[in-house]
Amino acid sequence: MEFIVEKIGMSRTMDVPSVGVTLLKVLNTKVCEVNKDGKSVVSYTKGKKINKAIRGKQKKYNLSKEFNRFASLFVANEEAGDIDVKPLEESKTLKTTFTTKGRGFTGVVKRWNFAGGRASHGHRMGKRTGSIGNAEWPGRVMPGKKMPGQHGNTTSSVKSNIISFDKTTNILVLKGSVSGPNGAIGKIKVSK
C-alpha cells in the first residue's frame, strides 16, 4: 500500500539512549477511481495550482477545489472515498521516496568531498579540481570521473522502521532521517 506524505521535520525520542526520528504527515487523500490491477487514481492538496485539466478531473470525480493534484497509487480501498490508513497501523517497515535538496552546480570539494589544495602563499589550487588526465595510455579522461556538476535534486529511497503512528492526526514517526527539506511532498510504501 502507498501513501502521499509531507515531511514535517526531525526530532528525537526521550528514551535513553535517544534516537533521531523523522515526522511525516499522511496527507488527506481521496481515492477517485479503483482499477482492477490494484493501481488507483487518487487526489490530494498541494499549493493553489489550477487549470482546465485539473478542473475537468475535479468535475469528473466530483471533488472540491482544494484537491488539485492527482497520482496513481496502490491503495487498500475497494471503492472510492477517503484513503484507508489501516495498513499503516499494522506495518513495521516503510520505503520512503523523496527528492533530495538541490544544491545546484557545485565543485568537486562540495560534491565529492575532495580535499582541495593548500591555502598557503604562492598557490592557486584552492578548491579546484586539479589534473584529470593520465599518462600516454589511454590518453583520455575515463567515463564516470568525479567532476564538478549538478549536485542534489535527485530521487532518493530509504527503508525506515515505524516508531509510532497517530490515527487522529495522521502523523507518522520514523526511525532515522529521510531526504528532502521540511514541507517536501513524498511517497511511502508499506514493505512489512
Long-range contacts (C-beta under 8 A, 24 or more apart in sequence): 1-74, 1-75, 1-76, 1-87, 1-88, 1-189, 1-190, 2-73, 2-74, 2-75, 2-187, 2-188, 2-189, 2-190, 3-27, 3-29, 3-73, 3-83, 3-85, 3-88, 3-187, 3-188, 4-29, 4-42, 4-44, 4-71, 4-73, 4-185, 4-186, 4-187, 5-96, 5-172, 5-185, 5-186, 5-187, 5-188, 6-183, 6-184, 6-185, 6-186, 7-98, 7-178, 7-180, 7-181, 7-182, 7-183, 7-184, 7-186, 8-171, 8-182, 9-182, 10-177, 13-163, 19-163, 19-175, 20-175, 20-176, 20-177, 21-163, 21-173, 21-174, 21-175, 21-176, 22-160, 22-173, 22-174, 22-176, 22-177, 22-178, 23-171, 23-172, 23-173, 23-174, 24-96, 24-171, 24-172, 24-173, 24-174, 24-178, 24-186, 24-188, 25-169, 25-170, 25-171, 25-172, 26-85, 26-88, 26-170, 26-171, 26-172, 27-170, 27-185, 28-82, 28-170, 29-82, 29-83, 30-61, 30-63, 30-67, 30-80, 30-81, 30-82, 30-83, 31-75, 31-77, 31-79, 31-80, 31-81, 31-82, 31-83, 32-57, 32-61, 32-63, 32-70, 32-80, 33-61, 33-80, 34-75, 34-77, 34-78, 34-79, 34-80, 38-74, 39-72, 39-73, 39-74, 40-72, 40-73, 40-74, 40-75, 40-77, 41-70, 41-71, 41-72, 42-70, 42-71, 42-72, 42-73, 42-75, 42-83, 43-67, 43-68, 43-69, 43-70, 43-71, 44-69, 44-71, 45-69, 46-185, 73-187, 74-189, 85-165, 85-167, 85-170, 87-190, 88-162, 88-165, 88-172, 88-190, 89-165, 89-167, 91-162, 91-190, 91-191, 91-192, 92-161, 92-162, 92-192, 93-159, 93-160, 93-161, 93-162, 93-190, 93-191, 93-192, 94-159, 94-160, 94-161, 94-162, 94-172, 94-174, 94-188, 94-189, 94-190, 94-191, 95-157, 95-158, 95-159, 95-160, 95-188, 95-189, 95-191, 96-157, 96-158, 96-159, 96-160, 96-174, 96-178, 96-179, 96-186, 96-187, 96-188, 97-155, 97-156, 97-157, 97-186, 97-187, 97-188, 97-189, 98-155, 98-156, 98-178, 98-179, 98-180, 98-184, 98-186, 98-187, 99-153, 99-154, 99-155, 99-156, 99-179, 99-180, 99-184, 99-186, 100-152, 100-153, 100-154, 100-155, 100-156, 100-179, 100-180, 101-152, 101-153, 101-179, 101-180, 101-181, 102-151, 102-152, 102-153, 103-151, 103-152, 103-153, 104-150, 104-151, 104-152, 105-148, 105-149, 105-150, 105-151, 106-148, 106-149, 106-150, 106-151, 107-148, 108-146, 108-147, 108-148, 110-151, 111-146, 111-148, 111-149, 111-151, 112-146, 114-146, 156-180, 159-191
